[in-house]
Amino acid sequence: MNKVYCIGELLIDFVAEKQGSDLSKATEFTKKAGGAPANVACTIAKLGGKSFFVGCVGEDPFGTFLLHILEENDVDISLAQQSRTFTTLAFVSLAEDGERDFVFSRGADKELKYDKNLKNDFNRSLIHFGAATSFLGGSLEEAYGRYYFDALTQGAFISFDPNYRSDLWKNNEETFIKKALIFIEKAHLCKFSIEEARLISGKETMDDACTFLHETGAKIIAITLGGDGTYISAPNLKLTVPSIKVTPVDTTGAGDAFIGCLLLQIAELNNPFDILENNQLLLNMVKKANKAGALTTTNYGAIASLPTKEQLNE
């Protein structure tokens, strides 16, 4: 089993359940663990893989809570850091159909410091870059870029998810796009929502968006389509893989569960790069990852709703 390193933010989601999409009218919030890279790490570990979380939380009760949640889900937190800056918070509104919106109060995630000793562990490992807050400056962005360089020089399998959050990039989308393209250029696997694919590529159709993203450098592209499944684009392959039917209550973390389950299956290969040459194997993996994403939407909170190995195999 190859190791998977998930780099980025770990934060508190304060979720306004069944109170509509207008946060100004919400009166009750439930504390949940969140952060896209952390969700991916938990998915991998919960399904039997070996994942490491690389990120920073505060030296406060929320930070302690978050690290405890990761430990409970068998994620290796030996590379996690704590800062005197308060833990990052996100306030999440949920509409009746489970769709959500975010408002962020950014804190300790930006304080991650680069660890030069990690470089030697990247060889033959999988490195997942979740970019929700990682392009917003601070030492996190510097560490993020240096880990990306290490992944390239050590021959790691690189996975990238832009995790675009409109609240973080109002009137500055072009900066986000430029920074995302640097990671897409060398990524072996990229996961997008349809909105992200259109934003970054500047193209309207999935085919045109994928053509642009492949020309940029992405090897395998997965565009998640909610209940409709996932559009997969790779050399000699363009296909929508359907998902299972569920009644969603909270879509937070569904995409993270999808990419986490997909990375777990790639990590199980003797050589992760074999997935670049075997389209049928890729499609089988995507079908299983779709199920993981769908099951995650049937409960509240991302990490709390991730499926177990038993649920996935039912």
KAPE-V453672 format. One record per run of one state. SS is the DSSP state (A for helix, B for strand, O for the rest). FROM is the first residue (numbers start at 1). TO is the last residue. If there is no record, write none. Layout:
BEGIN
ss->[SS | SS]
from->[FROM | FROM]
to->[TO | TO]
END
This chain:
BEGIN
ss->[O | B | O | B | O | B | O | A | O | B | O | A | O | B | O | B | O | A | O | B | O | B | O | B | O | B | O | A | O | A | O | B | O | A | O | B | O | A | O | A | O | B | A | O | A | O | B | O | A | O | B | O | B | O | A | O | A | O | A | O | A | O | A | O]
from->[1 | 4 | 8 | 11 | 17 | 20 | 21 | 23 | 26 | 30 | 35 | 36 | 47 | 51 | 55 | 56 | 59 | 61 | 73 | 76 | 77 | 81 | 84 | 89 | 95 | 100 | 106 | 108 | 112 | 116 | 122 | 126 | 131 | 138 | 154 | 157 | 162 | 166 | 169 | 173 | 185 | 189 | 194 | 202 | 206 | 217 | 220 | 225 | 226 | 229 | 230 | 235 | 237 | 242 | 254 | 268 | 272 | 277 | 279 | 297 | 303 | 306 | 309 | 314]
to->[3 | 7 | 10 | 16 | 19 | 20 | 22 | 25 | 29 | 34 | 35 | 46 | 50 | 54 | 55 | 58 | 60 | 72 | 75 | 76 | 80 | 83 | 88 | 94 | 99 | 105 | 107 | 111 | 115 | 121 | 125 | 130 | 137 | 153 | 156 | 161 | 165 | 168 | 172 | 184 | 188 | 193 | 201 | 205 | 216 | 219 | 224 | 225 | 228 | 229 | 234 | 236 | 241 | 253 | 267 | 271 | 276 | 278 | 296 | 302 | 305 | 308 | 313 | 314]
END
